[in-house]
């Protein structure tokens, strides 16, 4: 039964992921890029200035905090797993297409964020909440589609993002001798569950405060580690340490898989 379900979703993924998703993302990005007159390039300087802009009060979320929360959902699944998979499948040239889609897709992200601000709601305490489901319901007047979107979004975050990230995290230890097929996933999963519970129980404010401190460190560490890997595996530097050779990294990755 499980194999039947896996095969079914595999076939659906093959159709939706390529070519439908690629075409839709590219078409939407180009459409919004031209309609906004290249807003992602034209207002790039303004966006950089707004990042350091202070909120109206201490109870409001600053632009920098909002950026960190958004970045937290991307660094890992997208930047590490997604990019490395793309390079393995398509070679270094995949980076060019990812950069291109990033620039084009920035216009779509701008429109999505703008709609979320226009149609956001407020609770009795004055806190704002909203998102795609709200402007699907309010702007397009499609409450059923909005409800379906919520169901799939919950499933995506519960099983797509969180399970994928936790699996990749624990499987990264498989190359080491101390890895245990039973206890390592349990320990890693328990630590992740405890960290998530600490954030969720504290509410949105705690999540924002933690990401504000953790994400910049994650970004800097990601860049530094990438540069170290490039340095020790590049043939330009003959004095690199042999234990970090590309062959060893490849074999280590294969054993981890």
C-alpha positions in Angstrom: 0.0 0.0 0.0 2.8 2.4 0.9 4.6 1.7 -2.3 1.4 2.4 -4.3 1.1 5.8 -2.5 4.8 6.6 -3.1 4.5 5.7 -6.8 1.4 7.8 -7.2 2.9 10.9 -5.6 6.1 10.3 -7.5 4.2 10.5 -10.8 2.4 13.6 -9.7 5.7 15.2 -8.7 7.2 14.4 -12.1 4.5 16.3 -13.8 4.0 19.2 -11.4 7.7 19.8 -10.6 8.7 19.8 -14.3 7.5 21.3 -16.5 4.4 22.8 -14.9 6.0 24.4 -11.8 9.0 25.8 -13.7 6.8 27.3 -16.4 4.3 28.8 -13.9 7.1 30.3 -11.8 9.0 31.8 -14.8 5.8 33.1 -16.4 4.5 34.7 -13.2 8.0 36.2 -12.4 8.3 37.7 -15.8 4.7 39.0 -15.8 5.2 40.7 -12.4 8.7 41.9 -13.3 7.4 43.8 -16.4 4.2 45.0 -14.6 6.2 46.5 -11.7 8.9 47.8 -14.1 11.6 45.6 -12.6 10.8 46.6 -9.0 13.4 44.1 -7.6 16.2 46.0 -9.4 14.7 49.5 -9.4 14.0 49.6 -5.7 16.9 47.5 -4.5 18.6 50.4 -2.8 15.3 51.4 -1.0 14.9 47.8 0.2 18.4 47.9 1.7 17.6 51.1 3.5 14.4 49.7 4.9 16.2 46.8 6.5 17.8 49.0 9.1 14.7 51.1 9.6 13.4 50.9 13.2 9.8 49.9 13.9 7.2 52.5 15.1 7.2 50.9 18.6 8.9 48.2 20.5 5.8 46.0 20.1 6.1 46.1 16.3 8.2 43.8 14.1 11.1 45.5 12.4 12.0 45.0 8.8 15.2 43.3 9.8 13.3 40.9 12.1 10.9 40.1 9.3 13.8 39.5 6.9 15.4 37.1 9.4 12.2 35.1 9.9 11.8 34.8 6.1 15.5 33.8 5.7 15.2 31.2 8.5 12.6 29.3 6.4 15.0 29.2 3.4 18.5 28.6 4.7 18.7 24.8 4.9 16.0 23.3 2.7 16.6 25.8 -0.2 20.2 27.0 0.1 21.9 23.8 1.2 19.8 20.8 0.2 18.2 22.4 -2.9 21.3 24.1 -4.3 23.6 21.1 -3.7 21.0 18.8 -5.3 20.7 21.1 -8.3 24.5 21.2 -8.8 24.8 17.4 -8.5 22.1 16.9 -11.1 22.8 19.7 -13.5 26.4 20.7 -12.8 27.8 24.1 -12.0 25.7 25.7 -14.8 22.7 25.2 -12.6 23.9 28.1 -10.5 23.3 30.5 -13.4 19.7 29.4 -13.8 19.1 29.6 -10.1 20.4 33.1 -10.0 18.2 34.1 -13.0 15.1 32.5 -11.4 16.0 34.3 -8.1 16.0 37.7 -9.8 12.8 37.0 -11.7 11.1 35.4 -8.8 11.8 38.4 -6.6 9.0 40.3 -8.3 6.6 37.5 -7.5 7.7 37.6 -3.9 7.2 41.4 -3.8 3.7 41.1 -5.1 2.9 38.3 -2.6 4.2 40.3 0.3 2.3 43.4 -0.9 -1.0 41.4 -1.1 -0.4 40.0 2.4 0.0 43.5 3.8 -3.1 44.8 2.0 -5.4 42.0 3.1 -3.9 41.2 6.6 -6.2 41.0 9.6 -5.9 42.0 13.2 -6.9 40.2 16.4 -8.4 41.7 19.5 -4.9 42.5 20.8 -4.0 44.4 17.7 -1.6 41.8 16.4 -1.6 41.3 12.6 -1.9 38.0 10.9 -2.5 37.0 7.3 -1.0 35.4 4.2 -2.0 33.9 0.9 -5.1 32.2 2.2 -6.5 35.6 3.3 -6.1 37.4 0.0 -7.3 34.3 -1.9 -10.5 34.6 0.1 -10.8 38.4 0.3 -9.5 39.5 -3.1 -10.4 36.5 -5.3 -13.5 35.6 -3.3 -12.6 31.9 -3.3 -13.0 30.6 0.3 -12.9 27.0 -0.8 -9.6 27.4 -2.6 -8.2 29.3 0.4 -9.2 26.4 2.7 -7.6 23.9 0.3 -4.5 26.0 0.3 -4.3 26.0 4.1 -4.6 22.2 4.2 -1.8 21.7 1.7 0.3 24.3 3.3 0.0 22.6 6.7 0.9 19.3 5.1 3.9 20.8 3.3 5.4 22.4 6.4 4.6 19.3 8.6 5.9 16.6 6.2 7.7 18.5 3.4 9.9 21.0 5.2 10.2 19.8 8.8 10.6 16.1 8.1 13.0 16.8 5.2 15.2 19.2 7.2 15.3 16.9 10.3 16.0 13.8 8.1 18.9 15.7 6.3 20.3 16.9 9.6 20.4 13.4 11.2 21.6 11.7 8.0 24.6 14.1 7.8 26.0 12.2 10.8 25.9 8.9 8.9 29.5 9.4 7.6 30.8 9.3 11.2 31.7 6.2 13.3 29.5 7.2 16.2 26.3 7.2 14.0 23.8 4.7 15.2 20.8 3.9 13.0 18.4 3.7 16.0 19.6 6.3 18.5 21.1 9.0 16.4 17.8 9.9 14.7 16.0 9.7 18.0 18.5 12.0 19.8 18.5 14.5 16.9 14.7 14.4 16.6 14.3 14.9 20.3 16.6 17.9 20.4 14.8 19.5 17.4 11.4 18.8 19.0 12.5 20.4 22.2 13.8 23.5 20.4 10.7 23.9 18.3 8.5 23.5 21.4 10.5 26.2 23.2 9.9 28.6 20.3 6.3 27.7 19.7 5.2 27.9 23.4 6.8 31.3 23.6 4.6 32.6 20.7 5.5 34.6 17.7 7.6 37.1 19.6 10.0 34.5 20.9 10.4 33.0 17.4 11.2 36.5 16.0 13.7 37.2 18.7 15.5 33.9 18.3 15.7 34.1 14.5 17.0 37.6 14.8 20.0 36.3 16.7 20.5 32.9 15.1 20.0 33.6 11.4 22.8 36.1 10.9 25.2 33.6 12.5 23.8 30.9 10.2 24.3 33.0 7.2 27.9 33.9 8.1 28.7 30.3 9.0 27.2 29.1 5.7 29.4 31.5 3.6 32.5 30.7 5.6 32.0 26.9 5.4 31.4 27.2 1.6 34.5 29.2 1.1 36.5 26.6 3.2 35.2 23.8 1.1 36.0 25.6 -2.1 39.5 26.4 -0.9 40.4 22.9 0.3 38.9 21.1 -2.8 40.1 23.5 -5.5 42.9 22.3 -7.8 44.2 25.9 -7.8 45.6 25.3 -4.3 48.0 22.4 -4.5 48.8 22.6 -0.8 45.3 21.6 0.3 44.9 18.9 2.9 44.5 15.5 1.3 41.8 14.4 3.7 39.6 17.1 2.3 40.1 16.1 -1.3 37.1 16.1 -3.6 37.4 12.3 -3.9 37.1 11.8 -0.2 34.1 14.2 0.1 32.4 12.4 -2.7 32.9 9.0 -1.2 31.8 10.3 2.2 28.6 11.7 0.7 28.0 8.4 -1.1 28.3 6.4 2.2 26.0 8.9 3.9 23.4 8.4 1.2 
